[in-house]
Amino acid sequence: MKKYAFLLAIAISCYGISCKTKSEGGLSATAQKNLDAMHGVTKCFETGDFSKLGDYIATDAVDHGGDNGDIKGLDTLKTEFAKWVATMSDQKTDIIKELADDEYVMSWEHNTGTYKTDGMGHKAGDKMDMKALEVARFKDGKAVEHWTFMEPADMMKMMSNMQKPSMAMPADSTMKK
């Protein structure tokens, strides 16, 4: 009888242990720091103040979302970000969903604002209303890489009004076989 009682106690203990969650939930301290840095960058865009950008982005960071390819280095990023903000007023970002871990933060965002200048397929006064997925890779609490993935309809709207490259050949050119 003692043998069965002992086996029953072990079975109940195993059941109790298996029902207990392995994690109490929430983010690790590193993931929270990464998420806070992502929020800091977003706030810089909303305010137009990039003075604290170095607190959130590494000096050798690369943004893979540049209009003409990769944007490399914190100082270059500040310049490009300031150009973007200069084209927009009342910019606001609402977070739809976020995911963060010790290396990446992914933020699905709804961005709104008003274009102050013509560009990117829009005229001054047009409203910006787009959704995008922002992905950043972090190291030591600072973003070292960034990607932007836009909804296709928003991207096509920007591209539809942009100047299309000419396929015509100059009159003085000759084709070689």
Secondary structure, 3 states (H helix, E strand, C coil): CHHHHHHHHHHHHHHHHHHCCCCCCCCCHHHHHHHHHHHHHHHHHHHCCCCCHHHCEEEEEEECCCCCCCEECHHHHHHHHHHHHHCEEEEEEEEEEEEECCCEEEEEEEEEEEECCCECCECCCCEEEEEEEEEEEEECCEEEEEEEEECHHHHHHHHHCCCCCCCCCCCCCCCCC
